[in-house]
């Protein structure tokens, strides 16, 4: 009887493990888009250290997508969205660090997730925060002509 119990227990563990491995979780990574072109290489620490979406780790916070559009002039329009569902994130806080400016310029996304700003100098860094989302850090300090 004892051997049957251990065999049954081992079988349950193996079946449970194989069913866990068959579950595939979609993990969305943060995204950075400029004038409709992906520029994800400027995202600092794009892959989270606390999980990869597989059964041995979980991604706890959702990810942000920031899209910026320029018109050739100093005006920049952006959209802040959920990277997976593309739902807008109204109220998201965006900090922009301009070259030569001691303090960041801070704007909040409006009710449709849009931000509007005027370029004061070359953009150095962008940081986007929203409750329940992983902070999006973008470093443009080595790329002068992107924005």
N, C-alpha and C positions, 0 to 999 in steps of 0.2 A: 504494500500500500504506500509505503514511504517513497519508493522509487517512482511510482506513478505521480505522486504529488510534485516531486522535483522535476520530473519530465514535463508535467503540465505547466509548472511555473516557468521553466526555461522556454517552453513553446510560447507562452504568453508574452514573455519579455522579447523574444525574437520577432514575433508578429507585431508587437507594439513598436519596436524600433524600426521595422521595415515600413510600417504605415506612417511613422513620423518622417522618415526620409522621403516618402513619396509626396509629402505636402511641400509645395514650392511657394515660398513667400516672395512677393514682388517688393523689392526694396527700391524706393525712389531716392536718387541722390540729388543734392541741390543743383540748380542750374543757373547759369548767368548768360544772358543773351544780349547782344548789342546789334542794333539795326538788323534784326532777324537772323543773325549768325551766332551760333553757340561759341562762347568764350570761356568754357568751364575750366580751362587750364589756369585761370587767374584765381580760382577759388582756393583758399587756404584750407588744408585738411578736408578735402571733399568727402573722403570716406570716413565715417564715424568709427572711433576706436572701440565703442561699447557694443558693437553687434554687427552682424552681416546679414541678418534675415534668415539664416539657416537654423535648424533645430537647436544648435548649441549657443545661439546668441540672438538677441532681439534688438531691433532699432526702436528705441523708446520714444524719441521725439520725431515729429514729422519734419519734412525738409521744405525749404523755401526756393522759389524760382523768382529771379529778378530779371526783368526785361527792360532795357533802356533803348530809347530811340532819339536820334539827333537829327537836326535839320540843316546841319552845316554851320549854324550859328551858335550862340552861347546857350540856347534853350535846350534842355533835356527833359524828356517825358519818360516816366517809368511805370511799370506795373509790377506789383508784388502779388504772387500767387502761391498756392500749395503746389509743390513740384509734381505730385502724383495725380491729384484730382483736378488741378488747374482752377480751383476755386479761388476767388480773390480774397485777399487778406486786408480788409479795411482796418485802419488804425495801426498798422505795422510801422515801426519806427525805423527810419533810415538815416544813418549818420554818414556824412560825406566829408572826407578829409581832403582839402585842397592843398597843393604845394604852397609853402610860404605862409599858410594861415595857422595860427597857434591853436585855434579851437575848431572843432568840427561843425559843419552846417547840419542841423537836424530838421528833418521833415517827417510828417506822418502821412501815411496813405489815406486817401479820402474814402468815401463810402463804396467806391467801385475799385479800390485797390491801386489807384494811380497816385504818382508823385510828380511834382513839377519843380524844377529848379533851374537856376541860371548858373552857368559855369563861371566861376570867379577866377580860376587858374586851372592848371593840370590836376586831374583827379589822382590822388595817391592811394586812398583806401576807401572802401565802402563796407559798412556793417549794417545788416538788416536783422531786426528783432521782432518777434511776435510771440505772444503767449502760447505755449504748447509746441513751439517749433525750435529747432536747433538754430542757433545764431549763424547767419551766413556772413563769412568774412571774405572779402575780395581785395587782393593786393594788386594795384596797377602801378606801383612806384617804378617798376622797371620797363614800363611800356608807355611812352610819352604820347604816341599818336592814336591811341585807341579811342579816347573820348576828349 
